[in-house]
Amino acid sequence: GERSGYYADFGRVEQLVKAYTEGFVYTGERSVHRGRVHGTPSRDLPGERFVVFAQNHDQVGNRARGERLTALVPFEALKAVAAAYLLAPALPLLFMGEEYGEPAPFLYFTSHEDPALAEAVSRGRREEFKAFGWQGEVPDPQDPETFERSILDWTLAEREPHAGLRACYRALLDLRREEPAFGARGKDRVTARAVGDRAVAVVRRAARGQGLFVVNLGEAPVDLRLPLRGARLALALDTADARFAGPGGAAPAEPSGRLEGRLPGYTAWVYRRRRS
């Protein structure tokens, strides 16, 4: 929901649709943040030329208080977001600790020996955040505590609900490896459509079969009536499953003719070609 600073340029589900089918969201449109047109066409570039992610060290570390997505959205949304980009026609980048929901911030920290440089960096940080309207004290990059607060706790990966989130990431990565339709290649055979204003449905086609996933990035459920056009699909993954520390899945197992059902908020359903 943040729309300040460079976030002002994003936030519409139609942009997510364009990212799946073309690559770049800005291909010559006007950027509110930059105050000018931005970007170049990318439809003809293959998917394996793109790197996609939900969060990285720049976006997290350059926030005033270094919050990861874990601290900003509900737990179920973390799994839906993972499905949204791990199944995209591109190469996925995972930010360290993301796969198990690391709660520690990733703050901007430095160890400059030059006092003038250290002060200039701290001052620059404070000035940068005025554009975002973030309130409160910005952690001092030179303070050793700023670094210590950012250290990951890898033991969390074995405890719930973190272990469930990690299992979801593993299952999604397994699908990328096992199903040609869910790999980096084939961007030119992707179709995507918005479902309401917070959900997206994506069809991935390959020489051997096809896959479909629907992701609801909003809190409210979405009613689905998606034609399958003869595709024989079976449920591969529901991010709400108990095995992923979720409340329990409700996705249709083997839809026929069309995919119908109520997709809960912050949930993704993933379908693969039906085995004979």
Accessible surface in RSA format (square Angstrom, percent):
REM  Atomic radii and reference values for relative SASA: ProtOr
REM  Chains: A
REM  Algorithm: Lee & Richards
REM  Probe-radius: 1.40
REM  Slices: 20
REM RES _ NUM      All-atoms   Total-Side   Main-Chain    Non-polar    All polar
REM                ABS   REL    ABS   REL    ABS   REL    ABS   REL    ABS   REL
RES GLY A   1   104.86 129.3   0.00   N/A 104.86 129.3  39.23 107.7  65.63 147.0
RES GLU A   2    66.59  38.2  55.53  42.0  11.05  26.3  46.32  89.6  20.26  16.5
RES ARG A   3   118.74  49.9 101.00  51.5  17.73  42.2  57.13  78.1  61.61  37.3
RES SER A   4    38.62  32.6  30.60  40.8   8.02  18.5  31.54  67.2   7.09   9.9
RES GLY A   5    12.96  16.0   0.00   N/A  12.96  16.0   4.96  13.6   8.00  17.9
RES TYR A   6    69.05  32.2  69.04  39.3   0.02   0.0  63.22  47.5   5.83   7.2
RES TYR A   7    41.17  19.2  40.48  23.0   0.70   1.8  35.12  26.4   6.05   7.5
RES ALA A   8    37.24  34.2  17.96  27.7  19.28  43.9  18.86  26.6  18.38  48.7
RES ASP A   9     3.70   2.6   1.10   1.1   2.60   6.1   2.38   5.6   1.32   1.3
RES PHE A  10    94.42  47.2  88.65  54.9   5.77  15.0  89.51  54.3   4.91  14.1
RES GLY A  11    32.88  40.6   0.00   N/A  32.88  40.6  18.80  51.6  14.09  31.5
RES ARG A  12   150.24  63.1 140.32  71.5   9.92  23.6  62.73  85.7  87.50  53.0
RES VAL A  13    13.66   9.0   5.50   5.0   8.16  19.7  10.81   9.4   2.85   7.7
RES GLU A  14   101.15  58.1  95.19  72.0   5.96  14.2  56.30 108.9  44.86  36.6
RES GLN A  15    14.00   7.8  12.63   9.2   1.37   3.3  12.01  25.6   2.00   1.5
RES LEU A  16    48.23  26.9  44.32  31.7   3.91   9.8  47.30  33.2   0.93   2.5
RES VAL A  17    27.12  17.8  27.12  24.6   0.00   0.0  27.12  23.6   0.00   0.0
RES LYS A  18    40.59  19.8  38.19  23.4   2.40   5.7  32.35  29.1   8.24   8.8
RES ALA A  19    34.67  31.9  24.98  38.5   9.69  22.0  25.23  35.5   9.44  25.0
RES TYR A  20     5.48   2.6   4.56   2.6   0.92   2.4   5.46   4.1   0.02   0.0
RES THR A  21    26.17  18.6  21.93  22.2   4.24  10.1  15.70  21.1  10.47  15.8
RES GLU A  22    29.29  16.8  29.29  22.2   0.00   0.0   0.00   0.0  29.29  23.9
RES GLY A  23    15.54  19.2   0.00   N/A  15.54  19.2   3.61   9.9  11.93  26.7
RES PHE A  24    91.22  45.6  88.48  54.8   2.74   7.1  91.22  55.3   0.00   0.0
RES VAL A  25    31.59  20.8  23.44  21.2   8.16  19.7  23.44  20.4   8.16  22.1
RES TYR A  26    25.98  12.1  21.52  12.2   4.46  11.6  13.10   9.8  12.88  15.9
RES THR A  27    26.65  19.0  11.99  12.2  14.65  34.9   2.68   3.6  23.97  36.2
RES GLY A  28    37.17  45.8   0.00   N/A  37.17  45.8  21.01  57.7  16.15  36.2
RES GLU A  29    75.56  43.4  68.83  52.1   6.73  16.0  58.00 112.2  17.56  14.3
RES ARG A  30   154.26  64.8 137.05  69.9  17.21  41.0  58.16  79.5  96.10  58.2
RES SER A  31     0.00   0.0   0.00   0.0   0.00   0.0   0.00   0.0   0.00   0.0
RES VAL A  32   110.94  73.0  93.06  84.3  17.87  43.1  96.23  83.6  14.71  39.9
RES HIS A  33    89.79  49.1  62.06  43.1  27.72  70.9  38.13  39.3  51.66  60.1
RES ARG A  34   103.60  43.5  73.33  37.4  30.27  72.1  17.68  24.2  85.92  52.1
RES GLY A  35    40.31  49.7   0.00   N/A  40.31  49.7  19.89  54.6  20.42  45.7
RES ARG A  36   127.76  53.6 125.33  63.9   2.43   5.8  56.32  77.0  71.44  43.3
RES VAL A  37    96.51  63.5  90.69  82.1   5.82  14.0  90.69  78.8   5.82  15.8
RES HIS A  38    55.74  30.5  51.57  35.8   4.17  10.7  33.25  34.3  22.50  26.2
RES GLY A  39    32.98  40.7   0.00   N/A  32.98  40.7  12.75  35.0  20.23  45.3
RES THR A  40    87.45  62.2  86.14  87.3   1.31   3.1  68.11  91.5  19.34  29.2
RES PRO A  41   109.20  79.6  92.21  84.1  16.99  61.8  92.86  76.7  16.35 101.6
RES SER A  42     1.69   1.4   0.00   0.0   1.69   3.9   1.55   3.3   0.15   0.2
RES ARG A  43   142.53  59.8 132.21  67.4  10.32  24.6  54.28  74.2  88.25  53.5
RES ASP A  44   140.49  98.4 109.12 108.6  31.37  74.2  41.24  97.1  99.24  99.0
RES LEU A  45    57.71  32.1  56.28  40.3   1.43   3.6  56.40  39.6   1.31   3.5
RES PRO A  46    57.15  41.7  47.81  43.6   9.34  34.0  57.15  47.2   0.00   0.0
RES GLY A  47     0.52   0.6   0.00   N/A   0.52   0.6   0.00   0.0   0.52   1.2
RES GLU A  48    54.25  31.1  43.65  33.0  10.60  25.2  27.23  52.7  27.02  22.1
RES ARG A  49   162.29  68.1 128.17  65.3  34.12  81.2  43.38  59.3 118.91  72.1
RES PHE A  50    22.45  11.2  20.03  12.4   2.42   6.3  22.45  13.6   0.00   0.0
RES VAL A  51    85.41  56.2  61.94  56.1  23.47  56.5  61.94  53.8  23.47  63.6
RES VAL A  52    42.11  27.7  39.12  35.4   3.00   7.2  42.11  36.6   0.00   0.0
RES PHE A  53    71.09  35.6  47.04  29.1  24.05  62.6  47.04  28.5  24.05  68.8
RES ALA A  54    29.06  26.7   2.86   4.4  26.19  59.6  10.95  15.4  18.11  48.0
RES GLN A  55    10.14   5.7  10.08   7.4   0.06   0.1   5.92  12.6   4.22   3.2
RES ASN A  56    21.99  15.2  21.99  21.2   0.00   0.0   2.93   7.1  19.05  18.4
RES HIS A  57   104.59  57.2 101.43  70.5   3.16   8.1  67.62  69.7  36.97  43.0
RES ASP A  58    72.30  50.6  70.93  70.6   1.37   3.2  18.97  44.6  53.34  53.2
RES GLN A  59    69.84  39.1  68.47  50.0   1.36   3.2  18.24  38.8  51.60  39.1
RES VAL A  60     4.47   2.9   4.40   4.0   0.07   0.2   4.47   3.9   0.00   0.0
RES GLY A  61     4.07   5.0   0.00   N/A   4.07   5.0   4.07  11.2   0.00   0.0
RES ASN A  62    47.91  33.0  45.44  43.9   2.47   5.9   2.59   6.2  45.32  43.8
RES ARG A  63    14.60   6.1  14.52   7.4   0.08   0.2   5.34   7.3   9.27   5.6
RES ALA A  64     3.38   3.1   2.20   3.4   1.18   2.7   2.20   3.1   1.18   3.1
RES ARG A  65    86.78  36.4  83.81  42.7   2.97   7.1  44.24  60.5  42.54  25.8
RES GLY A  66     0.00   0.0   0.00   N/A   0.00   0.0   0.00   0.0   0.00   0.0
RES GLU A  67    41.35  23.7  38.32  29.0   3.03   7.2  20.27  39.2  21.08  17.2
RES ARG A  68     3.53   1.5   2.61   1.3   0.92   2.2   2.28   3.1   1.25   0.8
RES LEU A  69    37.11  20.7  34.86  24.9   2.25   5.6  35.14  24.7   1.97   5.3
RES THR A  70    36.57  26.0  22.72  23.0  13.84  33.0  19.47  26.2  17.10  25.8
RES ALA A  71    67.59  62.1  27.89  43.0  39.70  90.3  39.10  55.1  28.49  75.5
RES LEU A  72    76.21  42.4  41.93  30.0  34.28  86.2  46.67  32.8  29.54  79.5
RES VAL A  73    46.58  30.7  34.54  31.3  12.04  29.0  38.73  33.6   7.85  21.3
RES PRO A  74    69.06  50.3  56.06  51.1  13.00  47.3  68.44  56.5   0.63   3.9
RES PHE A  75    55.11  27.6  45.06  27.9  10.05  26.2  46.88  28.4   8.23  23.6
RES GLU A  76    35.85  20.6  35.10  26.6   0.75   1.8  30.88  59.7   4.97   4.1
RES ALA A  77     4.26   3.9   4.21   6.5   0.04   0.1   4.26   6.0   0.00   0.0
RES LEU A  78    12.04   6.7  10.44   7.5   1.60   4.0  10.84   7.6   1.20   3.2
RES LYS A  79     0.00   0.0   0.00   0.0   0.00   0.0   0.00   0.0   0.00   0.0
RES ALA A  80     0.00   0.0   0.00   0.0   0.00   0.0   0.00   0.0   0.00   0.0
RES VAL A  81    31.49  20.7  31.25  28.3   0.24   0.6  31.34  27.2   0.15   0.4
RES ALA A  82     0.00   0.0   0.00   0.0   0.00   0.0   0.00   0.0   0.00   0.0
RES ALA A  83     0.00   0.0   0.00   0.0   0.00   0.0   0.00   0.0   0.00   0.0
RES ALA A  84     9.57   8.8   7.85  12.1   1.72   3.9   7.94  11.2   1.63   4.3
RES TYR A  85    15.47   7.2  14.60   8.3   0.87   2.3  15.44  11.6   0.03   0.0
RES LEU A  86     0.00   0.0   0.00   0.0   0.00   0.0   0.00   0.0   0.00   0.0
RES LEU A  87     0.00   0.0   0.00   0.0   0.00   0.0   0.00   0.0   0.00   0.0
RES ALA A  88     7.06   6.5   7.06  10.9   0.00   0.0   7.06   9.9   0.00   0.0
RES PRO A  89     4.25   3.1   2.63   2.4   1.63   5.9   2.63   2.2   1.63  10.1
RES ALA A  90     3.26   3.0   3.26   5.0   0.00   0.0   3.26   4.6   0.00   0.0
RES LEU A  91    81.74  45.5  81.72  58.5   0.02   0.0  81.72  57.4   0.02   0.1
RES PRO A  92    36.35  26.5  15.16  13.8  21.18  77.0  15.16  12.5  21.18 131.7
RES LEU A  93    70.57  39.3  66.13  47.3   4.44  11.2  70.57  49.6   0.00   0.0
RES LEU A  94    63.06  35.1  38.18  27.3  24.88  62.5  38.18  26.8  24.88  67.0
RES PHE A  95    11.72   5.9  10.09   6.3   1.62   4.2  11.65   7.1   0.07   0.2
RES MET A  96    86.03  44.6  72.89  48.2  13.14  31.3  50.63  43.0  35.40  46.9
RES GLY A  97     0.21   0.3   0.00   N/A   0.21   0.3   0.00   0.0   0.21   0.5
RES GLU A  98     8.08   4.6   2.73   2.1   5.35  12.7   4.97   9.6   3.11   2.5
RES GLU A  99    37.93  21.8  37.93  28.7   0.00   0.0  16.04  31.0  21.89  17.9
RES TYR A 100     0.73   0.3   0.73   0.4   0.00   0.0   0.73   0.5   0.00   0.0
RES GLY A 101     2.25   2.8   0.00   N/A   2.25   2.8   2.21   6.1   0.04   0.1
RES GLU A 102     1.43   0.8   1.11   0.8   0.32   0.8   0.00   0.0   1.43   1.2
RES PRO A 103    72.13  52.6  56.87  51.8  15.26  55.5  57.63  47.6  14.50  90.1
RES ALA A 104    18.49  17.0  12.17  18.8   6.31  14.4  18.49  26.0   0.00   0.0
RES PRO A 105    27.77  20.2  26.86  24.5   0.91   3.3  27.77  22.9   0.00   0.0
RES PHE A 106    32.63  16.3  32.63  20.2   0.00   0.0  32.63  19.8   0.00   0.0
RES LEU A 107     2.71   1.5   1.69   1.2   1.01   2.5   1.74   1.2   0.97   2.6
RES TYR A 108    77.68  36.3  71.97  40.9   5.72  14.9  46.85  35.2  30.83  38.0
RES PHE A 109    72.47  36.3  57.00  35.3  15.47  40.3  57.00  34.6  15.47  44.3
RES THR A 110    27.07  19.3   9.11   9.2  17.95  42.8  16.96  22.8  10.11  15.3
RES SER A 111   103.54  87.5  78.84 105.2  24.70  56.9  50.21 106.9  53.33  74.7
RES HIS A 112    61.58  33.7  48.79  33.9  12.79  32.7  38.13  39.3  23.45  27.3
RES GLU A 113   169.91  97.5 138.41 104.7  31.50  75.0  57.83 111.9 112.07  91.5
RES ASP A 114    75.78  53.1  68.32  68.0   7.46  17.6  26.78  63.0  49.00  48.9
RES PRO A 115   108.95  79.4  97.48  88.9  11.47  41.7 104.40  86.2   4.55  28.3
RES ALA A 116    72.39  66.6  58.00  89.5  14.39  32.7  66.51  93.7   5.89  15.6
RES LEU A 117    81.63  45.5  77.66  55.6   3.97  10.0  81.40  57.2   0.23   0.6
RES ALA A 118    11.49  10.6  10.77  16.6   0.72   1.6  11.19  15.8   0.30   0.8
RES GLU A 119    87.62  50.3  83.86  63.4   3.77   9.0  43.98  85.1  43.65  35.6
RES ALA A 120    41.35  38.0  33.78  52.1   7.58  17.2  34.08  48.0   7.27  19.3
RES VAL A 121    30.66  20.2  23.02  20.8   7.64  18.4  29.60  25.7   1.07   2.9
RES SER A 122    12.98  11.0  11.86  15.8   1.12   2.6   8.47  18.0   4.51   6.3
RES ARG A 123   114.74  48.2 114.73  58.5   0.01   0.0  42.34  57.9  72.40  43.9
RES GLY A 124    37.32  46.0   0.00   N/A  37.32  46.0  31.90  87.5   5.42  12.1
RES ARG A 125    16.13   6.8  14.60   7.4   1.53   3.7   9.69  13.2   6.44   3.9
RES ARG A 126   106.69  44.8 101.36  51.7   5.32  12.7  43.48  59.4  63.20  38.3
RES GLU A 127    95.72  55.0  85.40  64.6  10.32  24.6  36.42  70.4  59.29  48.4
RES GLU A 128    72.99  41.9  59.64  45.1  13.35  31.8  39.20  75.8  33.79  27.6
RES PHE A 129     6.07   3.0   5.25   3.2   0.82   2.1   6.06   3.7   0.01   0.0
RES LYS A 130   147.59  72.0 121.75  74.7  25.85  61.5  89.58  80.6  58.02  61.8
RES ALA A 131    73.07  67.2  42.10  65.0  30.97  70.5  54.78  77.1  18.30  48.5
RES PHE A 132    18.12   9.1   9.30   5.8   8.83  23.0   9.79   5.9   8.34  23.9
RES GLY A 133    45.54  56.2   0.00   N/A  45.54  56.2  30.17  82.8  15.37  34.4
RES TRP A 134    51.08  20.5  30.82  14.9  20.25  47.6  23.36  12.5  27.72  45.0
RES GLN A 135   137.17  76.7 129.94  95.0   7.23  17.2  60.87 129.6  76.30  57.9
RES GLY A 136    62.92  77.6   0.00   N/A  62.92  77.6  37.30 102.4  25.62  57.4
RES GLU A 137   146.96  84.4 126.19  95.5  20.77  49.4  60.94 117.9  86.02  70.2
RES VAL A 138    23.08  15.2  13.73  12.4   9.36  22.5  13.73  11.9   9.36  25.4
RES PRO A 139    24.61  17.9  11.16  10.2  13.45  48.9  21.68  17.9   2.93  18.2
RES ASP A 140    69.62  48.8  61.01  60.7   8.60  20.3  28.64  67.4  40.97  40.9
RES PRO A 141     3.47   2.5   2.79   2.5   0.68   2.5   2.79   2.3   0.68   4.2
RES GLN A 142    55.64  31.1  38.46  28.1  17.17  40.9  18.35  39.1  37.29  28.3
RES ASP A 143    58.92  41.3  53.10  52.9   5.82  13.8  11.74  27.6  47.18  47.0
RES PRO A 144    95.08  69.3  87.18  79.5   7.90  28.7  95.08  78.5   0.00   0.0
RES GLU A 145   100.18  57.5  98.75  74.7   1.43   3.4  27.87  53.9  72.31  59.0
RES THR A 146     5.42   3.9   4.45   4.5   0.97   2.3   0.63   0.8   4.79   7.2
RES PHE A 147    98.28  49.2  98.28  60.9   0.00   0.0  98.28  59.6   0.00   0.0
RES GLU A 148   101.53  58.3  88.85  67.2  12.67  30.2  28.23  54.6  73.29  59.8
RES ARG A 149   110.59  46.4  95.90  48.9  14.69  35.0  37.59  51.4  73.00  44.2
RES SER A 150     5.99   5.1   2.22   3.0   3.77   8.7   2.49   5.3   3.50   4.9
RES ILE A 151    98.20  55.9  82.52  61.5  15.68  37.8  87.68  63.1  10.52  28.6
RES LEU A 152    24.69  13.7  11.12   8.0  13.57  34.1  11.37   8.0  13.32  35.8
RES ASP A 153    58.19  40.8  53.71  53.5   4.48  10.6  26.34  62.0  31.85  31.8
RES TRP A 154   148.16  59.5 139.23  67.4   8.93  21.0 116.90  62.3  31.26  50.7
RES THR A 155    83.42  59.3  76.79  77.8   6.64  15.8  78.22 105.1   5.20   7.9
RES LEU A 156    20.21  11.3  20.21  14.5   0.00   0.0  20.21  14.2   0.00   0.0
RES ALA A 157     8.88   8.2   7.22  11.1   1.67   3.8   7.22  10.2   1.67   4.4
RES GLU A 158   130.46  74.9 104.25  78.9  26.21  62.4  49.71  96.2  80.75  65.9
RES ARG A 159   123.51  51.9 119.61  61.0   3.90   9.3  59.00  80.6  64.51  39.1
RES GLU A 160   119.62  68.7  92.75  70.2  26.87  64.0  62.56 121.0  57.06  46.6
RES PRO A 161    59.70  43.5  59.65  54.4   0.06   0.2  59.65  49.2   0.05   0.3
RES HIS A 162    31.78  17.4  31.72  22.0   0.06   0.2  14.16  14.6  17.62  20.5
RES ALA A 163    27.59  25.4  21.93  33.8   5.66  12.9  22.70  32.0   4.90  13.0
RES GLY A 164     1.20   1.5   0.00   N/A   1.20   1.5   1.20   3.3   0.00   0.0
RES LEU A 165     0.99   0.6   0.99   0.7   0.00   0.0   0.99   0.7   0.00   0.0
RES ARG A 166    70.73  29.7  70.73  36.1   0.00   0.0   6.97   9.5  63.76  38.6
RES ALA A 167    37.36  34.4  31.50  48.6   5.86  13.3  34.31  48.3   3.05   8.1
RES CYS A 168     0.00   0.0   0.00   0.0   0.00   0.0   0.00   0.0   0.00   0.0
RES TYR A 169     8.39   3.9   8.39   4.8   0.00   0.0   3.12   2.3   5.27   6.5
RES ARG A 170   142.75  59.9 141.00  71.9   1.75   4.2  46.42  63.4  96.33  58.4
RES ALA A 171    18.12  16.7  12.55  19.4   5.56  12.6  16.31  23.0   1.81   4.8
RES LEU A 172     0.00   0.0   0.00   0.0   0.00   0.0   0.00   0.0   0.00   0.0
RES LEU A 173    59.95  33.4  57.60  41.2   2.35   5.9  57.60  40.5   2.35   6.3
RES ASP A 174    51.31  35.9  51.31  51.1   0.00   0.0   7.79  18.3  43.52  43.4
RES LEU A 175     7.58   4.2   7.57   5.4   0.01   0.0   7.57   5.3   0.01   0.0
RES ARG A 176    35.60  14.9  25.80  13.2   9.80  23.3   6.69   9.1  28.91  17.5
RES ARG A 177   173.04  72.7 138.58  70.6  34.47  82.1  78.58 107.4  94.46  57.3
RES GLU A 178    91.96  52.8  68.56  51.9  23.40  55.7  33.89  65.6  58.07  47.4
RES GLU A 179     2.87   1.6   2.74   2.1   0.13   0.3   0.52   1.0   2.35   1.9
RES PRO A 180    54.78  39.9  31.41  28.6  23.37  84.9  43.40  35.8  11.38  70.7
RES ALA A 181     2.72   2.5   1.50   2.3   1.22   2.8   2.32   3.3   0.40   1.1
RES PHE A 182     0.54   0.3   0.54   0.3   0.00   0.0   0.54   0.3   0.00   0.0
RES GLY A 183    15.01  18.5   0.00   N/A  15.01  18.5  15.01  41.2   0.00   0.0
RES ALA A 184    13.51  12.4   8.56  13.2   4.95  11.3   8.56  12.1   4.95  13.1
RES ARG A 185   167.57  70.4 163.42  83.3   4.15   9.9  61.72  84.4 105.84  64.1
RES GLY A 186    10.80  13.3   0.00   N/A  10.80  13.3   2.62   7.2   8.18  18.3
RES LYS A 187     7.44   3.6   3.67   2.3   3.77   9.0   2.88   2.6   4.56   4.9
RES ASP A 188   124.26  87.0  82.85  82.5  41.41  97.9  49.73 117.0  74.53  74.3
RES ARG A 189   110.10  46.2 102.02  52.0   8.08  19.2  52.58  71.9  57.53  34.9
RES VAL A 190    11.89   7.8   0.02   0.0  11.87  28.6   0.02   0.0  11.87  32.2
RES THR A 191    68.00  48.4  65.13  66.0   2.87   6.8  62.67  84.2   5.33   8.1
RES ALA A 192    21.84  20.1   0.00   0.0  21.84  49.7   1.91   2.7  19.93  52.8
RES ARG A 193   124.17  52.1 120.45  61.4   3.73   8.9  53.22  72.7  70.96  43.0
RES ALA A 194    34.79  32.0  16.28  25.1  18.51  42.1  16.28  22.9  18.51  49.0
RES VAL A 195    15.25  10.0  12.94  11.7   2.31   5.6  15.25  13.3   0.00   0.0
RES GLY A 196    59.90  73.9   0.00   N/A  59.90  73.9  39.88 109.4  20.02  44.8
RES ASP A 197   111.48  78.1 102.29 101.8   9.19  21.7  39.74  93.5  71.73  71.5
RES ARG A 198   105.80  44.4 102.49  52.2   3.31   7.9  38.83  53.1  66.97  40.6
RES ALA A 199     1.51   1.4   1.19   1.8   0.33   0.7   1.51   2.1   0.00   0.0
RES VAL A 200     0.45   0.3   0.23   0.2   0.22   0.5   0.23   0.2   0.22   0.6
RES ALA A 201     4.84   4.4   3.44   5.3   1.40   3.2   3.44   4.8   1.40   3.7
RES VAL A 202     0.00   0.0   0.00   0.0   0.00   0.0   0.00   0.0   0.00   0.0
RES VAL A 203    30.62  20.2  30.62  27.7   0.00   0.0  30.62  26.6   0.00   0.0
RES ARG A 204     2.50   1.1   2.50   1.3   0.00   0.0   0.00   0.0   2.50   1.5
RES ARG A 205    86.55  36.3  83.52  42.6   3.04   7.2  36.72  50.2  49.83  30.2
RES ALA A 206    20.34  18.7   5.71   8.8  14.63  33.3   6.37   9.0  13.97  37.0
RES ALA A 207   109.17 100.4  63.67  98.3  45.51 103.5  77.28 108.8  31.89  84.5
RES ARG A 208   137.80  57.9 131.21  66.9   6.60  15.7  63.43  86.7  74.37  45.1
RES GLY A 209    35.92  44.3   0.00   N/A  35.92  44.3  23.38  64.2  12.54  28.1
RES GLN A 210    38.51  21.5  36.28  26.5   2.23   5.3   8.61  18.3  29.89  22.7
RES GLY A 211     0.49   0.6   0.00   N/A   0.49   0.6   0.49   1.3   0.00   0.0
RES LEU A 212     5.14   2.9   5.14   3.7   0.00   0.0   5.14   3.6   0.00   0.0
RES PHE A 213     0.00   0.0   0.00   0.0   0.00   0.0   0.00   0.0   0.00   0.0
RES VAL A 214     1.10   0.7   1.10   1.0   0.00   0.0   1.10   1.0   0.00   0.0
RES VAL A 215     0.00   0.0   0.00   0.0   0.00   0.0   0.00   0.0   0.00   0.0
RES ASN A 216     0.25   0.2   0.25   0.2   0.00   0.0   0.00   0.0   0.25   0.2
RES LEU A 217    45.55  25.4  39.37  28.2   6.18  15.5  39.89  28.0   5.66  15.2
RES GLY A 218     6.57   8.1   0.00   N/A   6.57   8.1   6.57  18.0   0.00   0.0
RES GLU A 219   138.48  79.5 121.27  91.7  17.21  41.0  36.61  70.8 101.87  83.2
RES ALA A 220    68.62  63.1  60.09  92.7   8.53  19.4  64.47  90.8   4.15  11.0
RES PRO A 221    68.31  49.8  50.74  46.3  17.57  63.9  50.74  41.9  17.57 109.2
RES VAL A 222    25.02  16.5  21.44  19.4   3.58   8.6  25.02  21.7   0.00   0.0
RES ASP A 223    93.23  65.3  72.10  71.8  21.12  50.0  33.70  79.3  59.53  59.4
RES LEU A 224     3.74   2.1   0.43   0.3   3.31   8.3   0.81   0.6   2.93   7.9
RES ARG A 225   151.14  63.5 133.47  68.0  17.67  42.1  58.31  79.7  92.82  56.3
RES LEU A 226     9.45   5.3   9.45   6.8   0.00   0.0   9.45   6.6   0.00   0.0
RES PRO A 227    62.41  45.5  48.01  43.8  14.40  52.4  48.01  39.6  14.40  89.5
RES LEU A 228    10.56   5.9   4.38   3.1   6.18  15.5   7.69   5.4   2.87   7.7
RES ARG A 229   198.71  83.4 154.64  78.8  44.08 104.9  68.66  93.8 130.06  78.8
RES GLY A 230    72.04  88.8   0.00   N/A  72.04  88.8  43.82 120.2  28.23  63.2
RES ALA A 231    21.88  20.1   4.23   6.5  17.65  40.2  15.24  21.5   6.64  17.6
RES ARG A 232   154.41  64.8 145.17  74.0   9.24  22.0  59.78  81.7  94.63  57.3
RES LEU A 233     1.22   0.7   1.22   0.9   0.00   0.0   1.22   0.9   0.00   0.0
RES ALA A 234    19.31  17.8  19.31  29.8   0.00   0.0  19.31  27.2   0.00   0.0
RES LEU A 235    56.15  31.3  32.31  23.1  23.83  59.9  32.31  22.7  23.83  64.1
RES ALA A 236    22.59  20.8   0.01   0.0  22.59  51.4   5.06   7.1  17.53  46.4
RES LEU A 237     2.59   1.4   0.96   0.7   1.63   4.1   2.59   1.8   0.00   0.0
RES ASP A 238     1.28   0.9   1.16   1.2   0.12   0.3   0.46   1.1   0.82   0.8
RES THR A 239     0.00   0.0   0.00   0.0   0.00   0.0   0.00   0.0   0.00   0.0
RES ALA A 240     5.27   4.8   5.27   8.1   0.00   0.0   5.27   7.4   0.00   0.0
RES ASP A 241    34.41  24.1  33.94  33.8   0.47   1.1   7.04  16.6  27.37  27.3
RES ALA A 242    78.71  72.4  60.29  93.0  18.42  41.9  61.22  86.2  17.49  46.3
RES ARG A 243   137.29  57.6 111.71  56.9  25.58  60.9  70.53  96.4  66.76  40.5
RES PHE A 244     2.10   1.1   2.10   1.3   0.00   0.0   2.10   1.3   0.00   0.0
RES ALA A 245    34.01  31.3   5.84   9.0  28.17  64.1  18.32  25.8  15.69  41.6
RES GLY A 246    16.10  19.9   0.00   N/A  16.10  19.9   2.06   5.6  14.04  31.5
RES PRO A 247   114.58  83.5  67.41  61.5  47.16 171.4  81.81  67.5  32.77 203.6
RES GLY A 248    36.76  45.3   0.00   N/A  36.76  45.3  21.37  58.6  15.39  34.5
RES GLY A 249    39.29  48.4   0.00   N/A  39.29  48.4   4.44  12.2  34.84  78.0
RES ALA A 250    78.19  71.9  47.25  72.9  30.94  70.4  58.29  82.1  19.90  52.7
RES ALA A 251    17.11  15.7   0.00   0.0  17.11  38.9   0.01   0.0  17.10  45.3
RES PRO A 252    39.83  29.0  27.93  25.5  11.90  43.3  39.81  32.9   0.02   0.1
RES ALA A 253    66.87  61.5  58.80  90.7   8.06  18.3  58.80  82.8   8.06  21.4
RES GLU A 254    99.93  57.4  77.57  58.7  22.36  53.2  20.36  39.4  79.57  65.0
RES PRO A 255    10.13   7.4   1.37   1.2   8.76  31.8   9.66   8.0   0.47   2.9
RES SER A 256    99.90  84.4  73.65  98.3  26.25  60.5  38.78  82.6  61.12  85.6
RES GLY A 257    53.98  66.6   0.00   N/A  53.98  66.6  37.74 103.6  16.24  36.4
RES ARG A 258   103.01  43.3  97.85  49.9   5.16  12.3  11.49  15.7  91.52  55.5
RES LEU A 259     0.00   0.0   0.00   0.0   0.00   0.0   0.00   0.0   0.00   0.0
RES GLU A 260    76.79  44.1  66.37  50.2  10.41  24.8  21.99  42.5  54.80  44.7
RES GLY A 261    29.83  36.8   0.00   N/A  29.83  36.8  25.99  71.3   3.84   8.6
RES ARG A 262   145.83  61.2 131.88  67.2  13.95  33.2  47.81  65.3  98.01  59.4
RES LEU A 263     0.02   0.0   0.02   0.0   0.00   0.0   0.02   0.0   0.00   0.0
RES PRO A 264    49.52  36.1  48.09  43.8   1.43   5.2  49.52  40.9   0.00   0.0
RES GLY A 265    15.66  19.3   0.00   N/A  15.66  19.3   1.36   3.7  14.30  32.0
RES TYR A 266    49.85  23.3  49.85  28.4   0.00   0.0  24.09  18.1  25.75  31.7
RES THR A 267     3.48   2.5   3.48   3.5   0.00   0.0   0.14   0.2   3.34   5.0
RES ALA A 268     0.00   0.0   0.00   0.0   0.00   0.0   0.00   0.0   0.00   0.0
RES TRP A 269     1.52   0.6   1.52   0.7   0.00   0.0   1.13   0.6   0.39   0.6
RES VAL A 270     0.00   0.0   0.00   0.0   0.00   0.0   0.00   0.0   0.00   0.0
RES TYR A 271     0.02   0.0   0.02   0.0   0.00   0.0   0.02   0.0   0.00   0.0
RES ARG A 272    43.17  18.1  42.78  21.8   0.40   0.9  10.17  13.9  33.00  20.0
RES ARG A 273    62.63  26.3  62.63  31.9   0.00   0.0  22.12  30.2  40.51  24.6
RES ARG A 274    58.49  24.6  38.55  19.7  19.93  47.5  10.81  14.8  47.68  28.9
RES ARG A 275   139.44  58.5 118.56  60.4  20.88  49.7  72.47  99.0  66.97  40.6
RES SER A 276   158.87 134.3  85.52 114.1  73.36 169.0  83.79 178.4  75.08 105.2
END  Absolute sums over single chains surface
CHAIN  1 A    14066.9      11085.2       2981.7       7872.0       6194.9
END  Absolute sums over all chains
TOTAL         14066.9      11085.2       2981.7       7872.0       6194.9
